[in-house]
Every structure is written in structure tokens, then in C-alpha cells.
């Protein structure tokens, strides 16, 4: 179930290139390939809960596609609705 924010934001960004791509790909299948990437998953150790691996993967894709540094990507995630909706953050 989407948050209240995402329900309101999706119609505003539905025509963006990232959202069109979001609809084309089978993200559930991709998420399966990302299992086990976090050391915490392998060791079962404590510590803070890691970010959603699929969301982080999508974030890295956006950074590569738009040529953004980590700091620029973080800033874009704060202000761009399409980035927020695409990644689920």
C-alpha cells in the first residue's frame, strides 16, 4: 500500500521518463537478484536496518542516468517528485 504522499504524487509524475520505465520493468524479479547484497543479511548480525535494496538500486540507476554525484543525488531525492516516487523513498 502506498503512503498518502505517494498516492498524491504519482499522478503528477506519471508521464516522466523514469515512471514510464518503472512501468515497463519487472522490479519484483530484479529485487530477487539483489538478495544477499547486504553483509547483514549473510551474517544475521545486529545494527540498524539497511535501506530497501531495490530502492537503493533504483537510486543508483538514477544517479548514473543523470550523471549525479552522491551529494547531488541526495539533493535531487529531496526535491524531485519523480525521484521520490520512482525509488519509493
N, C-alpha and C positions, 0 to 999 in steps of 0.2 A: 504494500500500500504506500502510495506517495504521500509526502508531507503536504501540509497546506500550502507551503511556499511553492513546491514543485508543481502542484496542481494549477496554481495561478500563473506560473512562469512558462510552462510548456507551450501554451498557445502563442505566447509572444515570440518564441524562438523556433517554432516548428518548421519554418522554411529555411533555416540556416544550414549550411553545408554539413556541419558536424551532426546535426539532428537527422538529416537525410541519411547520412552514413550509419547513424545509430540504428535506424530502422532496417537497414539492409543486412547487417551482420548478425550472426547468431552468437550473442555475447555469452549465453549460458555455456556453450561449447568452449569458447575461449577461456572462460573462468575455470573450467575443469583443467585446462592445461597449465594454469597458474598456481595450482595447488602445490604446496610444499616449498614455495619460494622463500617463505619466512623461516628463519632459523628457529623461531619459537614453535612453529608447527612441528618441526622434526624433534626438538628436544623436550617439548612439553614444559619448558621452564616458565617461571613466573614473569612478571614485568607487565608493562602497560599493554593493553590490547592494540595490535597493529591496525593500521588503516585498512579498509577494504581493498583487497589486492586487485580486483577488477577496476575499481575507481582509480587506483594509483596507476594502473596500466593505461587507462584512458587518458589520464592526466599527462603521462609521459608521451603518448601519441600526440596530444595537442601541442605540447612543448616542441616536439620535433617538427610537426607540420607548420607551426607558426614561427619557428626559429627563436624561441624564447629561452632565456636563461632561467635558472631555478627561481631567482628573485622576481623576474618578470612574469613567470608562470604563476607564482604565488599571488602577485598583484592582480593578474588577469582573472584568476579564480575568484577574487573578492569582488570584482566589478562587472564581469561579463556573465550575463544570464545564460548564454548558450554553453559556456564552460561549466557552470554550476549544474545545469540540467543534464548535460552530456555525461559528466562524471558521477553525478548523484551526491556531490558534496554540498 
